[in-house]
Amino acid sequence: MTDSAPKKETQFMVHQWGPCLAQLKVHDGFIKQLMSLAKSSNTPHNKHLAGIIDKEVSLNKELVIPNLTPYIAGYNQVYEQYTGVKQDPPPQYLLLSAWANFQKQHEFNPPHDHNGELSFVIYLDIPDELKEENKKFKGRHAGPGSIQFLYGEGNQQYITHRSMFPEVGDMFIFPAALKHWVIPFKSDVVRVSVSGNVDRVNKWETKPFENKGEK
């Protein structure tokens, strides 16, 4: 005896889980501006950071804000899509700090998190020697010079980390409390990136920059 009832396709709903990590590209003008600010700064930022990196310098926040604003606004749009929660009114943010990392051979950032609400990193220069070293890597993560984000616990059935080898112009925006680390490399080169922290502020606090969206 056969089952004559019509067969129905099973419908699955996949639930999004964990922190909202966004990756995007920044425009060339912003990269050039950040590189100029990084090279001209002589103000060490190391005492505020976890990195095993000799040269980490502070950037002028007021000069970074205008070009940074549309990307933070874009993250809020992504966050609303990710969570399904409308932020009304849109949040305002204050740039707490911005700094440049001149990462050399064998230097690295151990697992750490940041203060504030959101953090970001933008990659300004990735030498060809490092790219070639990364291509030759045969392991399971993204290899030398990669950035890895960590969240939660569990066995290999769970997604508890994301590991990416960045390209020039890549920007990652993520919750400041999300632990992450930067893997060292052996190439005798310098990789340059800029990082920063922003915090949510109330309308009456001073010097916020509004999320008006990218025009």
Disulfide bonds with the S-S distance in Angstrom:
none
